Amino acid sequence: ESALDEAMAATGSASGMVVSLDPRTGDVLSLAERPAFDPNRFRDTPYKATRARALLDAYEPGSTFKIFLMAAALEAGAVSLGDRFDCERGHFQVPGKLIRDSHPYGVLDLQHVLWKSSNIGATKIAYRLGPDTHYQMLTALGFGKPTGSGFPQESSGLLRSWRSWRPVDRANIAFGQGVNVTALQIASATATIANGGVWVQPRMVLARRAPGGALELAPPSTTRRGMKPETAATLLAMMEGVTGPEGTGKRAALPGIRVAGKTGTAQKLDPRTGTYSESKYQAWFVGMAPVDDPRLVVVVMLDEPKGLLHTGGAVAAPLFAEVATAQLARLGVAIAPPTLIATGKPAVADGGTSELVFAR
């Protein structure tokens, strides 16, 4: 909550959230939301303000959704690491829409499509994959239905049947538009990758005790195979590159700890015009660490950060780094707090906005 407060103050965000999971057990380790409310004064609080945003509010996930497209394509054998995709120098026409990249990329291999977060590369992968196979992976990872955490009235999000996907929908869903998810759904789907391809139902209650009774542990979480172990391993290695020098999430890197993740910068839909806003965004980062033995999955989102630094790579990735540093320490994985020193050199984050480069 402290880290979220600081990030919101620094970015002028309207709201935000942080969710962390143990990928092996599904246990929800922490859940911070802003705005918050005082539960001791619930009678004086408007009902809408008491909702748990991470479980009841569904959002477009932006480019974080590319990791699940990659999972589907790798699982089905539709792509391999040696494949290359022409990203058309930043513009690609599909029926009903012009797909744009933040930079005029040429030919990118599969890893660089993810590292650079190319919408055009993702679209071409989705077209090669096919909507039915893509949809099957998304449902296997828990999208389109409640996670089963036990939280009352948990949202299903919004995932339409693949049979209604037009060509433009296939492109949009590839890079996280036209689909709505909760932060907990994103966390549990990402945890599947960290857990060797096994989806684990999120668990919020570890034990119960009736008045005067003995402590009763909750049963282990329900599990199912979401993807092959080799698919999860390949994807985990690809996601590690997102936090490397060539990736959009370099500001999520931790000293001495291997981190995998994905940035996302989602344009908000303007309900008055029915079009995507050019000034309001949600900045996402999903990450896991350590890569060699994932103990922690963290999802962060900042809603409507102000100013030029509004992308997932610019504002959400550093929040992940701060939260992950503290929580890994609680799990016995010690990390020296990163020292941020501005070099003043412009760099490009996810979404194409210039930012200061920070050295750790």
URBEL-V104005 format. One line per field, one symbol per residue. phi: phi as a letter, one per 20 degrees, with the letter a starting at -180 (. if undefined). psi: psi as a letter, one per 20 degrees, with the letter a starting at -180 (. if undefined). Layout:
BEGIN
phi->???
psi->???
END
This chain:
BEGIN
phi->.fffgfffffdmffbabccccefedmffebbdccfdbeffcffedggffefeffddddcfemfgfffeffgffffemfcbfefccfellncbecgnaeecdfcefeecfgffgffelffffffffffffnffffffffffenfnbffnfnfflgfembcfgffefegffffffgdndmbcceffffffffffffdmnefcffcddebcbfgmeefdfffgffcbfebfgfffffffffffffeegeefdfeefcfmcecdabebcefefeffdmcffecdcdedbdbbafffbgdbccdcbdelfenfeceffedefffggfffgfffffendecfgfdecfenefcdegonefbfeded
psi->hgggggghhhikqhrrqppqqoihijpohqopqpqaroiikhhjppghiiqohihhpprpibihihhhgggggghijhrrhiqqpojkkipoproiqopqqiqmqcpqrgghgggilohgghghghhhgqhghggggghhjjqjqqikiippkpqiaooqqhijorhhghgghhkkqjqpqrhhggghghhgghkkjopppqphohqqoqpiaqpoqqqqqqqqohrqhhgggghghghhhhjahirikhjiqqpjpppqaprpoppqpohhijrpqjiprppqpprqqqhimpippppqppplqqahnjrghghhghggggghgghhhhjjnppppqppopiipqrprpijpqrqppq.
END
